[in-house]
Amino acid sequence: MNDEIYDDIALERIAKAQFGLKVEIDKVIVRQIPVSHVAEATVFLTTKKQLFVYVTAHSKLVLGDVKKVVTRMGLKAELFLPPKGEIDYFDSIGRTKFREVFPGRRNPSQDDIMFYRTLAPYNPALVQIHEVKDGEIKQFDTDSSSGWRTVARFAYRRIKTS
């Protein structure tokens, strides 16, 4: 039990230090579940009733990998939080990668860099969740026919207010 409390405090500190987001964890839905051969995820609910998933891996992750993991977990992402202090992080990496491929083109549009944004390094990752599809959170499982199995049932859908 004490280990879980320490893990929650560590997660709150990581969110503050790496993403500049002050959160207070109310409840951890699933803790350190496998989401690939090298990555783990923790899904938690804050005291403000916001759902987040924290993904970390032993090897490199890019934004595209995190998007795929979140989708396969049965979650619908609302916001991929960039590293602290870098509001334009994904776009700036996307522009740099775009210029490496197309050195003669200047001022790429958002449509031009859409793919190249997904190549931005993103480990660890913190994602705000909009909804849990079908009320099931899934984890990676090599023994399952689909490669994923349900680890927890949790109903959540964020309703935007004015």
C-alpha positions in Angstrom: 0.0 0.0 0.0 2.8 2.4 0.9 4.5 1.7 -2.4 1.4 2.8 -4.3 1.3 6.1 -2.3 5.0 6.7 -3.1 4.3 5.9 -6.8 1.4 8.4 -6.9 3.6 11.2 -5.3 6.4 10.4 -7.8 3.9 10.6 -10.7 2.7 14.0 -9.4 6.2 15.3 -9.2 7.1 14.0 -12.7 4.0 15.7 -14.2 5.1 19.0 -12.5 8.8 18.7 -13.4 8.6 17.4 -16.9 5.3 18.7 -18.2 4.7 21.8 -16.0 1.3 20.4 -15.0 0.3 20.4 -11.3 -1.9 17.4 -10.7 -3.3 15.8 -7.6 -4.0 12.1 -8.1 -7.4 11.0 -6.8 -7.4 7.5 -8.0 -5.2 5.3 -10.1 -7.3 3.2 -12.5 -4.5 0.9 -13.7 -0.8 1.0 -12.7 2.2 0.2 -14.9 0.4 -2.0 -17.4 2.4 -3.2 -20.4 1.4 -1.4 -23.6 4.2 -2.8 -25.8 7.3 -5.0 -25.4 9.2 -2.1 -23.9 6.6 0.4 -22.6 4.3 0.7 -19.6 1.3 3.0 -18.9 -0.5 4.3 -15.8 -4.0 5.6 -16.1 -5.1 8.0 -13.3 -7.9 10.3 -12.4 -7.1 13.7 -10.8 -9.1 15.4 -8.1 -10.5 17.7 -10.8 -11.9 14.5 -12.5 -9.6 14.7 -15.5 -8.3 11.4 -16.8 -4.6 11.1 -17.8 -2.3 8.3 -19.1 1.4 8.4 -18.4 3.5 6.3 -20.8 7.1 5.5 -20.3 9.4 3.1 -22.2 12.9 1.6 -21.9 13.6 2.6 -25.5 12.8 5.6 -27.7 9.2 6.6 -28.3 7.9 9.2 -30.7 4.5 10.9 -30.8 3.2 8.5 -33.4 4.0 5.5 -31.1 2.2 7.2 -28.2 -0.9 7.9 -30.4 -1.0 4.3 -31.5 -0.6 3.0 -27.9 -3.4 5.3 -26.6 -5.8 4.2 -29.3 -5.0 0.5 -28.8 -5.6 0.9 -25.1 -9.2 1.9 -25.9 -8.7 5.5 -25.0 -9.5 8.6 -27.0 -6.9 11.4 -26.6 -7.8 15.0 -26.1 -4.3 16.6 -25.6 -0.8 15.4 -25.9 1.1 17.5 -23.3 4.5 18.7 -24.6 7.6 18.8 -22.4 7.6 21.7 -20.0 8.2 25.1 -21.4 8.0 24.1 -25.0 4.5 24.9 -26.1 5.4 24.6 -29.8 7.5 21.4 -29.2 5.7 19.1 -31.7 5.4 21.7 -34.4 9.0 22.8 -34.2 10.3 19.2 -34.4 7.9 18.7 -37.3 9.2 21.7 -39.2 12.8 20.6 -38.6 12.1 17.1 -39.9 10.2 18.6 -42.9 13.1 20.8 -43.8 15.5 17.8 -43.7 13.3 16.0 -46.3 12.5 19.2 -48.3 15.5 21.6 -47.9 14.3 24.0 -50.6 10.8 24.6 -49.2 10.3 27.4 -46.7 7.4 28.2 -44.4 5.7 24.8 -44.3 2.0 24.8 -43.5 0.3 22.8 -40.7 -0.9 20.3 -43.3 2.7 19.9 -44.6 4.1 19.1 -41.1 1.2 16.9 -39.9 3.1 13.7 -40.5 6.5 15.0 -39.4 5.1 16.0 -36.0 4.6 12.3 -35.3 8.3 11.8 -35.5 9.0 14.0 -32.4 10.7 12.2 -29.5 8.1 11.7 -26.7 9.4 9.6 -23.8 7.9 9.9 -21.2 4.5 10.9 -22.4 1.5 12.4 -20.6 -1.8 12.4 -22.4 -5.1 13.9 -21.3 -8.0 11.6 -22.2 -11.3 12.6 -23.7 -13.1 9.3 -23.3 -12.7 5.6 -22.6 -14.2 3.7 -25.6 -16.6 0.9 -24.8 -15.8 1.4 -21.1 -12.7 -0.9 -21.3 -9.0 -0.1 -20.7 -6.8 -2.6 -22.5 -3.2 -3.8 -22.0 -0.7 -5.4 -24.4 -0.8 -9.2 -24.2 1.2 -11.4 -26.6 -1.0 -14.5 -25.8 -4.2 -12.8 -26.9 -5.3 -13.2 -30.5 -5.7 -9.5 -31.0 -2.6 -8.7 -29.0 -4.6 -6.7 -26.4 -6.9 -7.7 -23.5 -9.1 -5.9 -21.1 -7.4 -5.0 -17.8 -10.1 -2.7 -16.3 -13.6 -1.5 -16.9 -14.0 2.2 -16.4 -16.6 4.5 -17.9 -15.3 8.1 -18.6 -16.3 10.8 -21.0 -15.2 14.4 -20.6 -18.0 16.9 -21.2 -16.8 20.3 -22.1 -18.5 23.2 -20.3 -18.4 26.9 -21.2 
